[in-house]
């Protein structure tokens, strides 16, 4: 994986669209870097990433945001593609 992810935070739908296009282009350039190439594996990894974030918040006593953010979606998709 290259780490050329846009540095701008994902704060809107337009930001997320730009970010998703970057992710798609990055995967096309380096498909072997993706750890979950099949859709079922990717979706399961998304669920795991969200579950792990919730568990970490509970363990540390932090509360999560009342409303999920566009940044959270972008982070979970990146984690699912490359880390879980």
PyMOL Python script that loads the backbone (N, CA, C, O; Angstrom):
from pymol import cmd

cmd.read_pdbstr("""\
ATOM      1  N   UNK A   1       0.841  -1.178   0.000  1.00  0.00           N
ATOM      2  CA  UNK A   1       0.000   0.000   0.000  1.00  0.00           C
ATOM      3  C   UNK A   1       0.878   1.229   0.000  1.00  0.00           C
ATOM      4  O   UNK A   1       1.861   1.321   0.735  1.00  0.00           O
ATOM      5  N   UNK A   2       0.510   2.145  -0.819  1.00  0.00           N
ATOM      6  CA  UNK A   2       1.179   3.424  -0.739  1.00  0.00           C
ATOM      7  C   UNK A   2       0.460   4.234   0.320  1.00  0.00           C
ATOM      8  O   UNK A   2      -0.721   4.006   0.581  1.00  0.00           O
ATOM      9  N   UNK A   3       1.154   5.171   0.929  1.00  0.00           N
ATOM     10  CA  UNK A   3       0.462   6.010   1.902  1.00  0.00           C
ATOM     11  C   UNK A   3       0.344   7.415   1.352  1.00  0.00           C
ATOM     12  O   UNK A   3       0.881   8.375   1.904  1.00  0.00           O
ATOM     13  N   UNK A   4      -0.374   7.502   0.252  1.00  0.00           N
ATOM     14  CA  UNK A   4      -0.622   8.786  -0.364  1.00  0.00           C
ATOM     15  C   UNK A   4      -2.062   9.206  -0.123  1.00  0.00           C
ATOM     16  O   UNK A   4      -2.613  10.025  -0.859  1.00  0.00           O
ATOM     17  N   UNK A   5      -2.664   8.637   0.913  1.00  0.00           N
ATOM     18  CA  UNK A   5      -4.050   8.973   1.227  1.00  0.00           C
ATOM     19  C   UNK A   5      -4.162  10.476   1.388  1.00  0.00           C
ATOM     20  O   UNK A   5      -3.324  11.105   2.034  1.00  0.00           O
ATOM     21  N   UNK A   6      -5.205  11.049   0.797  1.00  0.00           N
ATOM     22  CA  UNK A   6      -5.364  12.493   0.964  1.00  0.00           C
ATOM     23  C   UNK A   6      -5.287  12.877   2.437  1.00  0.00           C
ATOM     24  O   UNK A   6      -5.925  12.251   3.282  1.00  0.00           O
ATOM     25  N   UNK A   7      -4.513  13.895   2.735  1.00  0.00           N
ATOM     26  CA  UNK A   7      -4.311  14.316   4.121  1.00  0.00           C
ATOM     27  C   UNK A   7      -5.494  15.113   4.659  1.00  0.00           C
ATOM     28  O   UNK A   7      -5.660  15.254   5.871  1.00  0.00           O
ATOM     29  N   UNK A   8      -6.309  15.629   3.753  1.00  0.00           N
ATOM     30  CA  UNK A   8      -7.478  16.383   4.188  1.00  0.00           C
ATOM     31  C   UNK A   8      -8.425  15.449   4.924  1.00  0.00           C
ATOM     32  O   UNK A   8      -8.642  14.315   4.499  1.00  0.00           O
ATOM     33  N   UNK A   9      -8.976  15.917   6.008  1.00  0.00           N
ATOM     34  CA  UNK A   9      -9.946  15.108   6.735  1.00  0.00           C
ATOM     35  C   UNK A   9     -11.186  14.892   5.886  1.00  0.00           C
ATOM     36  O   UNK A   9     -11.510  15.704   5.020  1.00  0.00           O
ATOM     37  N   UNK A  10     -11.858  13.819   6.135  1.00  0.00           N
ATOM     38  CA  UNK A  10     -13.089  13.502   5.417  1.00  0.00           C
ATOM     39  C   UNK A  10     -14.245  14.040   6.252  1.00  0.00           C
ATOM     40  O   UNK A  10     -14.670  13.420   7.227  1.00  0.00           O
ATOM     41  N   UNK A  11     -14.747  15.211   5.848  1.00  0.00           N
ATOM     42  CA  UNK A  11     -15.778  15.894   6.620  1.00  0.00           C
ATOM     43  C   UNK A  11     -17.108  16.017   5.897  1.00  0.00           C
ATOM     44  O   UNK A  11     -18.071  16.543   6.455  1.00  0.00           O
ATOM     45  N   UNK A  12     -17.172  15.538   4.660  1.00  0.00           N
ATOM     46  CA  UNK A  12     -18.406  15.685   3.891  1.00  0.00           C
ATOM     47  C   UNK A  12     -18.536  14.524   2.913  1.00  0.00           C
ATOM     48  O   UNK A  12     -17.606  13.738   2.729  1.00  0.00           O
ATOM     49  N   UNK A  13     -19.693  14.433   2.297  1.00  0.00           N
ATOM     50  CA  UNK A  13     -19.896  13.407   1.281  1.00  0.00           C
ATOM     51  C   UNK A  13     -18.907  13.615   0.132  1.00  0.00           C
ATOM     52  O   UNK A  13     -18.338  12.649  -0.374  1.00  0.00           O
ATOM     53  N   UNK A  14     -18.703  14.847  -0.275  1.00  0.00           N
ATOM     54  CA  UNK A  14     -17.758  15.110  -1.365  1.00  0.00           C
ATOM     55  C   UNK A  14     -16.350  14.664  -0.995  1.00  0.00           C
ATOM     56  O   UNK A  14     -15.643  14.084  -1.820  1.00  0.00           O
ATOM     57  N   UNK A  15     -15.940  14.934   0.249  1.00  0.00           N
ATOM     58  CA  UNK A  15     -14.628  14.462   0.705  1.00  0.00           C
ATOM     59  C   UNK A  15     -14.561  12.944   0.655  1.00  0.00           C
ATOM     60  O   UNK A  15     -13.547  12.379   0.243  1.00  0.00           O
ATOM     61  N   UNK A  16     -15.638  12.277   1.072  1.00  0.00           N
ATOM     62  CA  UNK A  16     -15.652  10.810   1.078  1.00  0.00           C
ATOM     63  C   UNK A  16     -15.578  10.267  -0.345  1.00  0.00           C
ATOM     64  O   UNK A  16     -14.881   9.284  -0.596  1.00  0.00           O
ATOM     65  N   UNK A  17     -16.286  10.893  -1.271  1.00  0.00           N
ATOM     66  CA  UNK A  17     -16.224  10.458  -2.676  1.00  0.00           C
ATOM     67  C   UNK A  17     -14.787  10.566  -3.195  1.00  0.00           C
ATOM     68  O   UNK A  17     -14.290   9.643  -3.840  1.00  0.00           O
ATOM     69  N   UNK A  18     -14.125  11.681  -2.918  1.00  0.00           N
ATOM     70  CA  UNK A  18     -12.728  11.859  -3.327  1.00  0.00           C
ATOM     71  C   UNK A  18     -11.851  10.792  -2.686  1.00  0.00           C
ATOM     72  O   UNK A  18     -10.997  10.200  -3.346  1.00  0.00           O
ATOM     73  N   UNK A  19     -12.064  10.555  -1.411  1.00  0.00           N
ATOM     74  CA  UNK A  19     -11.271   9.579  -0.673  1.00  0.00           C
ATOM     75  C   UNK A  19     -11.492   8.171  -1.217  1.00  0.00           C
ATOM     76  O   UNK A  19     -10.536   7.413  -1.378  1.00  0.00           O
ATOM     77  N   UNK A  20     -12.759   7.812  -1.505  1.00  0.00           N
ATOM     78  CA  UNK A  20     -13.068   6.484  -2.054  1.00  0.00           C
ATOM     79  C   UNK A  20     -12.421   6.292  -3.421  1.00  0.00           C
ATOM     80  O   UNK A  20     -11.937   5.204  -3.732  1.00  0.00           O
ATOM     81  N   UNK A  21     -12.410   7.342  -4.236  1.00  0.00           N
ATOM     82  CA  UNK A  21     -11.756   7.233  -5.536  1.00  0.00           C
ATOM     83  C   UNK A  21     -10.263   7.010  -5.352  1.00  0.00           C
ATOM     84  O   UNK A  21      -9.659   6.220  -6.078  1.00  0.00           O
ATOM     85  N   UNK A  22      -9.657   7.705  -4.378  1.00  0.00           N
ATOM     86  CA  UNK A  22      -8.245   7.476  -4.081  1.00  0.00           C
ATOM     87  C   UNK A  22      -8.029   6.013  -3.684  1.00  0.00           C
ATOM     88  O   UNK A  22      -7.096   5.373  -4.170  1.00  0.00           O
ATOM     89  N   UNK A  23      -8.882   5.481  -2.805  1.00  0.00           N
ATOM     90  CA  UNK A  23      -8.739   4.099  -2.347  1.00  0.00           C
ATOM     91  C   UNK A  23      -8.859   3.134  -3.521  1.00  0.00           C
ATOM     92  O   UNK A  23      -8.067   2.199  -3.635  1.00  0.00           O
ATOM     93  N   UNK A  24      -9.835   3.350  -4.391  1.00  0.00           N
ATOM     94  CA  UNK A  24      -9.999   2.484  -5.562  1.00  0.00           C
ATOM     95  C   UNK A  24      -8.768   2.541  -6.462  1.00  0.00           C
ATOM     96  O   UNK A  24      -8.296   1.509  -6.938  1.00  0.00           O
ATOM     97  N   UNK A  25      -8.253   3.737  -6.691  1.00  0.00           N
ATOM     98  CA  UNK A  25      -7.052   3.880  -7.522  1.00  0.00           C
ATOM     99  C   UNK A  25      -5.847   3.208  -6.872  1.00  0.00           C
ATOM    100  O   UNK A  25      -5.042   2.574  -7.554  1.00  0.00           O
ATOM    101  N   UNK A  26      -5.727   3.344  -5.566  1.00  0.00           N
ATOM    102  CA  UNK A  26      -4.610   2.742  -4.844  1.00  0.00           C
ATOM    103  C   UNK A  26      -4.669   1.221  -4.929  1.00  0.00           C
ATOM    104  O   UNK A  26      -3.648   0.569  -5.145  1.00  0.00           O
ATOM    105  N   UNK A  27      -5.862   0.657  -4.761  1.00  0.00           N
ATOM    106  CA  UNK A  27      -6.023  -0.798  -4.857  1.00  0.00           C
ATOM    107  C   UNK A  27      -5.719  -1.269  -6.275  1.00  0.00           C
ATOM    108  O   UNK A  27      -5.113  -2.324  -6.457  1.00  0.00           O
ATOM    109  N   UNK A  28      -6.129  -0.508  -7.270  1.00  0.00           N
ATOM    110  CA  UNK A  28      -5.841  -0.886  -8.664  1.00  0.00           C
ATOM    111  C   UNK A  28      -4.342  -0.886  -8.938  1.00  0.00           C
ATOM    112  O   UNK A  28      -3.844  -1.724  -9.689  1.00  0.00           O
ATOM    113  N   UNK A  29      -3.616   0.062  -8.322  1.00  0.00           N
ATOM    114  CA  UNK A  29      -2.161   0.137  -8.518  1.00  0.00           C
ATOM    115  C   UNK A  29      -1.425  -0.985  -7.794  1.00  0.00           C
ATOM    116  O   UNK A  29      -0.405  -1.474  -8.278  1.00  0.00           O
ATOM    117  N   UNK A  30      -1.939  -1.390  -6.639  1.00  0.00           N
ATOM    118  CA  UNK A  30      -1.235  -2.388  -5.826  1.00  0.00           C
ATOM    119  C   UNK A  30      -2.227  -3.398  -5.246  1.00  0.00           C
ATOM    120  O   UNK A  30      -2.438  -3.424  -4.033  1.00  0.00           O
ATOM    121  N   UNK A  31      -2.832  -4.221  -6.084  1.00  0.00           N
ATOM    122  CA  UNK A  31      -3.858  -5.148  -5.595  1.00  0.00           C
ATOM    123  C   UNK A  31      -3.338  -6.166  -4.577  1.00  0.00           C
ATOM    124  O   UNK A  31      -4.107  -6.651  -3.746  1.00  0.00           O
ATOM    125  N   UNK A  32      -2.053  -6.491  -4.630  1.00  0.00           N
ATOM    126  CA  UNK A  32      -1.503  -7.452  -3.677  1.00  0.00           C
ATOM    127  C   UNK A  32      -1.391  -6.878  -2.267  1.00  0.00           C
ATOM    128  O   UNK A  32      -1.212  -7.634  -1.312  1.00  0.00           O
ATOM    129  N   UNK A  33      -1.492  -5.575  -2.120  1.00  0.00           N
ATOM    130  CA  UNK A  33      -1.409  -4.939  -0.802  1.00  0.00           C
ATOM    131  C   UNK A  33      -2.706  -5.087  -0.011  1.00  0.00           C
ATOM    132  O   UNK A  33      -2.722  -4.920   1.209  1.00  0.00           O
ATOM    133  N   UNK A  34      -3.788  -5.400  -0.714  1.00  0.00           N
ATOM    134  CA  UNK A  34      -5.091  -5.533  -0.068  1.00  0.00           C
ATOM    135  C   UNK A  34      -5.177  -6.889   0.614  1.00  0.00           C
ATOM    136  O   UNK A  34      -4.902  -7.917  -0.005  1.00  0.00           O
ATOM    137  N   UNK A  35      -5.560  -6.895   1.889  1.00  0.00           N
ATOM    138  CA  UNK A  35      -5.633  -8.159   2.617  1.00  0.00           C
ATOM    139  C   UNK A  35      -6.998  -8.829   2.496  1.00  0.00           C
ATOM    140  O   UNK A  35      -7.142 -10.000   2.848  1.00  0.00           O
ATOM    141  N   UNK A  36      -7.996  -8.109   2.005  1.00  0.00           N
ATOM    142  CA  UNK A  36      -9.343  -8.670   1.862  1.00  0.00           C
ATOM    143  C   UNK A  36      -9.865  -8.428   0.442  1.00  0.00           C
ATOM    144  O   UNK A  36     -10.677  -7.527   0.227  1.00  0.00           O
ATOM    145  N   UNK A  37      -9.403  -9.228  -0.529  1.00  0.00           N
ATOM    146  CA  UNK A  37      -9.769  -8.976  -1.919  1.00  0.00           C
ATOM    147  C   UNK A  37     -11.204  -9.366  -2.281  1.00  0.00           C
ATOM    148  O   UNK A  37     -11.741  -8.881  -3.277  1.00  0.00           O
ATOM    149  N   UNK A  38     -11.817 -10.220  -1.501  1.00  0.00           N
ATOM    150  CA  UNK A  38     -13.190 -10.651  -1.795  1.00  0.00           C
ATOM    151  C   UNK A  38     -14.176  -9.810  -0.990  1.00  0.00           C
ATOM    152  O   UNK A  38     -13.890  -9.425   0.145  1.00  0.00           O
ATOM    153  N   UNK A  39     -15.322  -9.529  -1.573  1.00  0.00           N
ATOM    154  CA  UNK A  39     -16.298  -8.654  -0.930  1.00  0.00           C
ATOM    155  C   UNK A  39     -16.732  -9.175   0.437  1.00  0.00           C
ATOM    156  O   UNK A  39     -16.844  -8.393   1.381  1.00  0.00           O
ATOM    157  N   UNK A  40     -16.978 -10.471   0.563  1.00  0.00           N
ATOM    158  CA  UNK A  40     -17.411 -11.002   1.856  1.00  0.00           C
ATOM    159  C   UNK A  40     -16.339 -10.811   2.925  1.00  0.00           C
ATOM    160  O   UNK A  40     -16.652 -10.509   4.076  1.00  0.00           O
ATOM    161  N   UNK A  41     -15.080 -10.989   2.545  1.00  0.00           N
ATOM    162  CA  UNK A  41     -13.975 -10.783   3.488  1.00  0.00           C
ATOM    163  C   UNK A  41     -13.863  -9.302   3.861  1.00  0.00           C
ATOM    164  O   UNK A  41     -13.637  -8.958   5.022  1.00  0.00           O
ATOM    165  N   UNK A  42     -14.024  -8.442   2.871  1.00  0.00           N
ATOM    166  CA  UNK A  42     -13.934  -7.005   3.110  1.00  0.00           C
ATOM    167  C   UNK A  42     -15.047  -6.536   4.045  1.00  0.00           C
ATOM    168  O   UNK A  42     -14.793  -5.773   4.977  1.00  0.00           O
ATOM    169  N   UNK A  43     -16.271  -6.985   3.802  1.00  0.00           N
ATOM    170  CA  UNK A  43     -17.393  -6.585   4.663  1.00  0.00           C
ATOM    171  C   UNK A  43     -17.217  -7.114   6.090  1.00  0.00           C
ATOM    172  O   UNK A  43     -17.524  -6.412   7.054  1.00  0.00           O
ATOM    173  N   UNK A  44     -16.732  -8.334   6.224  1.00  0.00           N
ATOM    174  CA  UNK A  44     -16.467  -8.877   7.561  1.00  0.00           C
ATOM    175  C   UNK A  44     -15.378  -8.065   8.254  1.00  0.00           C
ATOM    176  O   UNK A  44     -15.457  -7.822   9.458  1.00  0.00           O
ATOM    177  N   UNK A  45     -14.372  -7.648   7.507  1.00  0.00           N
ATOM    178  CA  UNK A  45     -13.307  -6.824   8.085  1.00  0.00           C
ATOM    179  C   UNK A  45     -13.843  -5.459   8.507  1.00  0.00           C
ATOM    180  O   UNK A  45     -13.411  -4.921   9.526  1.00  0.00           O
ATOM    181  N   UNK A  46     -14.774  -4.888   7.745  1.00  0.00           N
ATOM    182  CA  UNK A  46     -15.411  -3.621   8.143  1.00  0.00           C
ATOM    183  C   UNK A  46     -16.117  -3.795   9.483  1.00  0.00           C
ATOM    184  O   UNK A  46     -15.981  -2.958  10.375  1.00  0.00           O
ATOM    185  N   UNK A  47     -16.870  -4.882   9.622  1.00  0.00           N
ATOM    186  CA  UNK A  47     -17.578  -5.146  10.873  1.00  0.00           C
ATOM    187  C   UNK A  47     -16.585  -5.308  12.026  1.00  0.00           C
ATOM    188  O   UNK A  47     -16.809  -4.786  13.119  1.00  0.00           O
ATOM    189  N   UNK A  48     -15.506  -6.019  11.786  1.00  0.00           N
ATOM    190  CA  UNK A  48     -14.486  -6.209  12.821  1.00  0.00           C
ATOM    191  C   UNK A  48     -13.848  -4.885  13.221  1.00  0.00           C
ATOM    192  O   UNK A  48     -13.639  -4.627  14.406  1.00  0.00           O
ATOM    193  N   UNK A  49     -13.540  -4.050  12.241  1.00  0.00           N
ATOM    194  CA  UNK A  49     -12.929  -2.755  12.533  1.00  0.00           C
ATOM    195  C   UNK A  49     -13.855  -1.900  13.393  1.00  0.00           C
ATOM    196  O   UNK A  49     -13.403  -1.270  14.349  1.00  0.00           O
ATOM    197  N   UNK A  50     -15.140  -1.872  13.066  1.00  0.00           N
ATOM    198  CA  UNK A  50     -16.105  -1.105  13.870  1.00  0.00           C
ATOM    199  C   UNK A  50     -16.250  -1.689  15.268  1.00  0.00           C
ATOM    200  O   UNK A  50     -16.291  -0.955  16.255  1.00  0.00           O
ATOM    201  N   UNK A  51     -16.326  -3.006  15.345  1.00  0.00           N
ATOM    202  CA  UNK A  51     -16.454  -3.666  16.646  1.00  0.00           C
ATOM    203  C   UNK A  51     -15.229  -3.391  17.516  1.00  0.00           C
ATOM    204  O   UNK A  51     -15.363  -3.110  18.707  1.00  0.00           O
ATOM    205  N   UNK A  52     -14.040  -3.470  16.927  1.00  0.00           N
ATOM    206  CA  UNK A  52     -12.816  -3.202  17.685  1.00  0.00           C
ATOM    207  C   UNK A  52     -12.773  -1.768  18.191  1.00  0.00           C
ATOM    208  O   UNK A  52     -12.334  -1.519  19.314  1.00  0.00           O
ATOM    209  N   UNK A  53     -13.227  -0.823  17.372  1.00  0.00           N
ATOM    210  CA  UNK A  53     -13.265   0.576  17.812  1.00  0.00           C
ATOM    211  C   UNK A  53     -14.202   0.737  19.006  1.00  0.00           C
ATOM    212  O   UNK A  53     -13.879   1.450  19.956  1.00  0.00           O
ATOM    213  N   UNK A  54     -15.359   0.079  18.963  1.00  0.00           N
ATOM    214  CA  UNK A  54     -16.318   0.164  20.075  1.00  0.00           C
ATOM    215  C   UNK A  54     -15.739  -0.473  21.333  1.00  0.00           C
ATOM    216  O   UNK A  54     -15.888   0.071  22.428  1.00  0.00           O
ATOM    217  N   UNK A  55     -15.089  -1.608  21.188  1.00  0.00           N
ATOM    218  CA  UNK A  55     -14.468  -2.269  22.350  1.00  0.00           C
ATOM    219  C   UNK A  55     -13.377  -1.403  22.966  1.00  0.00           C
ATOM    220  O   UNK A  55     -13.276  -1.306  24.189  1.00  0.00           O
ATOM    221  N   UNK A  56     -12.568  -0.781  22.135  1.00  0.00           N
ATOM    222  CA  UNK A  56     -11.499   0.081  22.637  1.00  0.00           C
ATOM    223  C   UNK A  56     -12.083   1.271  23.392  1.00  0.00           C
ATOM    224  O   UNK A  56     -11.561   1.656  24.438  1.00  0.00           O
ATOM    225  N   UNK A  57     -13.148   1.847  22.877  1.00  0.00           N
ATOM    226  CA  UNK A  57     -13.789   2.973  23.578  1.00  0.00           C
ATOM    227  C   UNK A  57     -14.285   2.529  24.945  1.00  0.00           C
ATOM    228  O   UNK A  57     -14.111   3.239  25.935  1.00  0.00           O
ATOM    229  N   UNK A  58     -14.903   1.355  25.000  1.00  0.00           N
ATOM    230  CA  UNK A  58     -15.409   0.855  26.296  1.00  0.00           C
ATOM    231  C   UNK A  58     -14.263   0.598  27.263  1.00  0.00           C
ATOM    232  O   UNK A  58     -14.356   0.947  28.440  1.00  0.00           O
ATOM    233  N   UNK A  59     -13.183  -0.008  26.780  1.00  0.00           N
ATOM    234  CA  UNK A  59     -12.040  -0.315  27.648  1.00  0.00           C
ATOM    235  C   UNK A  59     -11.390   0.948  28.206  1.00  0.00           C
ATOM    236  O   UNK A  59     -10.938   0.963  29.351  1.00  0.00           O
ATOM    237  N   UNK A  60     -11.343   1.983  27.415  1.00  0.00           N
ATOM    238  CA  UNK A  60     -10.688   3.211  27.847  1.00  0.00           C
ATOM    239  C   UNK A  60     -11.646   4.171  28.533  1.00  0.00           C
ATOM    240  O   UNK A  60     -11.239   5.226  29.020  1.00  0.00           O
ATOM    241  N   UNK A  61     -12.933   3.796  28.570  1.00  0.00           N
ATOM    242  CA  UNK A  61     -13.916   4.652  29.214  1.00  0.00           C
ATOM    243  C   UNK A  61     -14.331   5.850  28.380  1.00  0.00           C
ATOM    244  O   UNK A  61     -14.996   6.755  28.884  1.00  0.00           O
ATOM    245  N   UNK A  62     -13.954   5.865  27.129  1.00  0.00           N
ATOM    246  CA  UNK A  62     -14.333   6.972  26.250  1.00  0.00           C
ATOM    247  C   UNK A  62     -15.694   6.703  25.640  1.00  0.00           C
ATOM    248  O   UNK A  62     -16.080   5.555  25.419  1.00  0.00           O
ATOM    249  N   UNK A  63     -16.394   7.753  25.381  1.00  0.00           N
ATOM    250  CA  UNK A  63     -17.658   7.607  24.664  1.00  0.00           C
ATOM    251  C   UNK A  63     -17.405   7.954  23.210  1.00  0.00           C
ATOM    252  O   UNK A  63     -16.562   8.792  22.892  1.00  0.00           O
ATOM    253  N   UNK A  64     -18.137   7.307  22.347  1.00  0.00           N
ATOM    254  CA  UNK A  64     -18.004   7.595  20.923  1.00  0.00           C
ATOM    255  C   UNK A  64     -18.839   8.795  20.547  1.00  0.00           C
ATOM    256  O   UNK A  64     -19.629   9.289  21.351  1.00  0.00           O
ATOM    257  N   UNK A  65     -18.668   9.260  19.338  1.00  0.00           N
ATOM    258  CA  UNK A  65     -19.475  10.385  18.888  1.00  0.00           C
ATOM    259  C   UNK A  65     -20.945   9.984  18.795  1.00  0.00           C
ATOM    260  O   UNK A  65     -21.268   8.844  18.461  1.00  0.00           O
ATOM    261  N   UNK A  66     -21.821  10.923  19.091  1.00  0.00           N
ATOM    262  CA  UNK A  66     -23.245  10.610  18.986  1.00  0.00           C
ATOM    263  C   UNK A  66     -23.630  10.300  17.548  1.00  0.00           C
ATOM    264  O   UNK A  66     -24.452   9.419  17.293  1.00  0.00           O
ATOM    265  N   UNK A  67     -23.042  11.017  16.623  1.00  0.00           N
ATOM    266  CA  UNK A  67     -23.278  10.775  15.199  1.00  0.00           C
ATOM    267  C   UNK A  67     -21.969  10.315  14.565  1.00  0.00           C
ATOM    268  O   UNK A  67     -20.947  10.982  14.724  1.00  0.00           O
ATOM    269  N   UNK A  68     -21.977   9.198  13.854  1.00  0.00           N
ATOM    270  CA  UNK A  68     -20.759   8.774  13.157  1.00  0.00           C
ATOM    271  C   UNK A  68     -20.345   9.849  12.156  1.00  0.00           C
ATOM    272  O   UNK A  68     -21.182  10.605  11.663  1.00  0.00           O
ATOM    273  N   UNK A  69     -19.069   9.910  11.864  1.00  0.00           N
ATOM    274  CA  UNK A  69     -18.564  10.929  10.947  1.00  0.00           C
ATOM    275  C   UNK A  69     -18.172  10.304   9.609  1.00  0.00           C
ATOM    276  O   UNK A  69     -18.008   9.090   9.494  1.00  0.00           O
ATOM    277  N   UNK A  70     -18.028  11.156   8.614  1.00  0.00           N
ATOM    278  CA  UNK A  70     -17.520  10.702   7.328  1.00  0.00           C
ATOM    279  C   UNK A  70     -16.103  10.173   7.493  1.00  0.00           C
ATOM    280  O   UNK A  70     -15.700   9.235   6.805  1.00  0.00           O
ATOM    281  N   UNK A  71     -15.349  10.778   8.405  1.00  0.00           N
ATOM    282  CA  UNK A  71     -13.983  10.326   8.662  1.00  0.00           C
ATOM    283  C   UNK A  71     -13.981   8.895   9.204  1.00  0.00           C
ATOM    284  O   UNK A  71     -13.132   8.089   8.821  1.00  0.00           O
ATOM    285  N   UNK A  72     -14.917   8.578  10.085  1.00  0.00           N
ATOM    286  CA  UNK A  72     -15.014   7.223  10.623  1.00  0.00           C
ATOM    287  C   UNK A  72     -15.229   6.218   9.498  1.00  0.00           C
ATOM    288  O   UNK A  72     -14.592   5.166   9.472  1.00  0.00           O
ATOM    289  N   UNK A  73     -16.117   6.537   8.576  1.00  0.00           N
ATOM    290  CA  UNK A  73     -16.371   5.629   7.449  1.00  0.00           C
ATOM    291  C   UNK A  73     -15.090   5.428   6.642  1.00  0.00           C
ATOM    292  O   UNK A  73     -14.737   4.299   6.302  1.00  0.00           O
ATOM    293  N   UNK A  74     -14.402   6.517   6.340  1.00  0.00           N
ATOM    294  CA  UNK A  74     -13.154   6.412   5.570  1.00  0.00           C
ATOM    295  C   UNK A  74     -12.118   5.569   6.311  1.00  0.00           C
ATOM    296  O   UNK A  74     -11.458   4.721   5.710  1.00  0.00           O
ATOM    297  N   UNK A  75     -11.977   5.800   7.604  1.00  0.00           N
ATOM    298  CA  UNK A  75     -10.990   5.049   8.394  1.00  0.00           C
ATOM    299  C   UNK A  75     -11.320   3.566   8.444  1.00  0.00           C
ATOM    300  O   UNK A  75     -10.423   2.732   8.325  1.00  0.00           O
ATOM    301  N   UNK A  76     -12.590   3.224   8.616  1.00  0.00           N
ATOM    302  CA  UNK A  76     -12.995   1.819   8.669  1.00  0.00           C
ATOM    303  C   UNK A  76     -12.746   1.134   7.325  1.00  0.00           C
ATOM    304  O   UNK A  76     -12.265   0.002   7.287  1.00  0.00           O
ATOM    305  N   UNK A  77     -13.070   1.812   6.225  1.00  0.00           N
ATOM    306  CA  UNK A  77     -12.822   1.222   4.914  1.00  0.00           C
ATOM    307  C   UNK A  77     -11.336   0.989   4.670  1.00  0.00           C
ATOM    308  O   UNK A  77     -10.943  -0.037   4.114  1.00  0.00           O
ATOM    309  N   UNK A  78     -10.526   1.934   5.083  1.00  0.00           N
ATOM    310  CA  UNK A  78      -9.062   1.755   4.921  1.00  0.00           C
ATOM    311  C   UNK A  78      -8.579   0.604   5.790  1.00  0.00           C
ATOM    312  O   UNK A  78      -7.819  -0.244   5.323  1.00  0.00           O
ATOM    313  N   UNK A  79      -9.007   0.560   7.045  1.00  0.00           N
ATOM    314  CA  UNK A  79      -8.589  -0.528   7.931  1.00  0.00           C
ATOM    315  C   UNK A  79      -9.011  -1.876   7.357  1.00  0.00           C
ATOM    316  O   UNK A  79      -8.230  -2.827   7.377  1.00  0.00           O
ATOM    317  N   UNK A  80     -10.235  -1.968   6.847  1.00  0.00           N
ATOM    318  CA  UNK A  80     -10.734  -3.238   6.321  1.00  0.00           C
ATOM    319  C   UNK A  80      -9.970  -3.678   5.083  1.00  0.00           C
ATOM    320  O   UNK A  80      -9.748  -4.872   4.880  1.00  0.00           O
ATOM    321  N   UNK A  81      -9.573  -2.735   4.266  1.00  0.00           N
ATOM    322  CA  UNK A  81      -8.850  -3.089   3.044  1.00  0.00           C
ATOM    323  C   UNK A  81      -7.426  -3.546   3.330  1.00  0.00           C
ATOM    324  O   UNK A  81      -6.927  -4.469   2.687  1.00  0.00           O
ATOM    325  N   UNK A  82      -6.765  -2.895   4.302  1.00  0.00           N
ATOM    326  CA  UNK A  82      -5.331  -3.106   4.457  1.00  0.00           C
ATOM    327  C   UNK A  82      -4.887  -3.751   5.764  1.00  0.00           C
ATOM    328  O   UNK A  82      -3.755  -4.227   5.845  1.00  0.00           O
ATOM    329  N   UNK A  83      -5.729  -3.784   6.781  1.00  0.00           N
ATOM    330  CA  UNK A  83      -5.220  -4.213   8.088  1.00  0.00           C
ATOM    331  C   UNK A  83      -5.940  -5.403   8.713  1.00  0.00           C
ATOM    332  O   UNK A  83      -5.318  -6.132   9.486  1.00  0.00           O
ATOM    333  N   UNK A  84      -7.189  -5.633   8.428  1.00  0.00           N
ATOM    334  CA  UNK A  84      -7.931  -6.708   9.100  1.00  0.00           C
ATOM    335  C   UNK A  84      -8.038  -7.938   8.248  1.00  0.00           C
ATOM    336  O   UNK A  84      -8.631  -8.931   8.668  1.00  0.00           O
TER     337      UNK A  84
END
""", "prot")
cmd.dss("prot")
cmd.show_as("cartoon", "prot")
cmd.util.cbc("prot")
cmd.orient("prot")
